[in-house]
Amino acid sequence: MSRAYREAGVDIDAGEEVVSRITRHVRSTFRPGVIGDIGGFGGMFAVPNGYSEPVLVSGTDGVGTKLLLAQALGRHDTIGIDLVAMCVNDVVVCGAEPLFFLDYFATGRLEPAVAEAVVAGIAAGCRQAGCALIGGETAEMPGMYAPGHYDLAGFCVGVVERARMVDGARVEAGDKLIGLASSGPHSNGYSLIRKLVEGLDPALDPGGLGAPLGDVLLAPTRIYVRELLALRDRVDLRGAVHITGGGFLDNIPRMLPPGLGAAVRRDSWPVPPIFELLCERGGLSEEDQFRTFNNGIGMVLLVPPGDAEALIGPGAWCIGEVVADPEGRVVLV
């Protein structure tokens, strides 16, 4: 390789080693529709047969400062699941089946073992979501990132029959809100979380969590794809909301037609201990809590009253209902 380029901080040989390491992980995600193999200039995927009017749905996201926690603890094997989850969960709430995924990994100095662990996590997330990892970019940019740091971005494309799109247009007053359990804070609020847990030993349980703090905070974001696609065939799914940044107060209104709001019963599901710990340490107001965190609900489904009972069970609760409100607010009751 170019000696001058290496002296400038870019190791092409390390990049080639990463490709060699990740090939088996990438191929483990392939599904019907993938065209070609790893190493091309563009990832290719054939739109599945059986659609009369297919609509492509795309999503992109990152992991935010949860990355800093993973890097500080030297645990890189699950953060890729978070990356996939943040993208595919946004796509599936539109009723779309995720088809393929692309990733972007950027660092100051490429460490092949770390890059492999991250991509292995991305591949695991893709397998959970049933989508293929068909392309990506590994960028080594000396001087751009501090030693040991990297950044991630993900991109997903899915497909849905136009007539089966889930866009909230049919939501009406009286529809029920069904909350699906989260696996923890998911990948939101970590700039605040890291501040609130400063000084706590991540290897210990600070009390009541049932696991070391680091394990609880690095639990990967739950992927709801297979569950939502199955529910779409069982009930009249009028809307679905991925609870991310902005929490309940900013996300639920995105799926409500004009003139409608939502009433959320704050005591209708068990809030995991990690959120109680964070709120106690930060002295957070209720608005801060519900606008920053998912509080144990990572996905909200909007269904007519007649379908609600069939969805309630372990990890799924009726947490409120749609109400008439000209300002489109979410209120806690």
Secondary structure by P-SEA (a helix, b strand, c coil): ccaaaaaacccaaaaaaaaaaaaaaaaaaccccccccccccbbbbcccccccbbbbbbbbccccaaaaaaaaacccccaaaaaaaaaaaaaaaacccccbbbbbbbcccccaaaaaaaaaaaaaaaaaaccccccbbbbbbccccccccbbbbbbbbbbbccccccccccccccbbbbbbbbccccccaaaaaaaaacccccccccccccccaaaaaacccccaaaaaaaaaaccccccccccccccccccccccccccbbbbbccccccccaaaaaaaaaacccaaaaaacccccccbbbbbccccccccccccccccbbbbbccccccccc
